[in-house]
Amino acid sequence: MEDQLIAFETAKLAKEKGFNEKTNFAFYYDGTQTWNDPGYDILIARPTQSLLQKWLREKYRIDITVWIRFDQSYGVLLCKDRNRIGEEIIISVTSKNLGNNLYELALEQGLYEALKLIK
């Protein structure tokens, strides 16, 4: 099993919100992926989903919970200090996104929405 790397749009938003942890991968500003070189200033860090999730939890106390719902869709709930923030996000199962990575798609959406909540 391999930990999923976040998408370019999520990485851009994470950088904007102050994410600057060390990562193995990065994006150039045009969206192409590269190895991360800490001395290179024009990179956007590309963390794994779990690292970004941990950063949100530890720095902003935002918890992201993903679960499978009775209708086989995935639900994503964002909480801060054990209080629900925002509406539940539903990731529906369709012929386009069926597969083993549906949980990761839901988590990616939750990460993006959580980052948008940071002022």
Secondary structure, 3 states (H helix, E strand, C coil): CCCCECCHHHHHHHHHCCCCCCCCEEEECCCCEEECCCCCCCEEEECEHHHHHHHHHHHHCEEEEEEECCCCCEEEEEEECCEECCCCEEECCCCCCCCCCHHHHHHHHHHHHHHHCCC
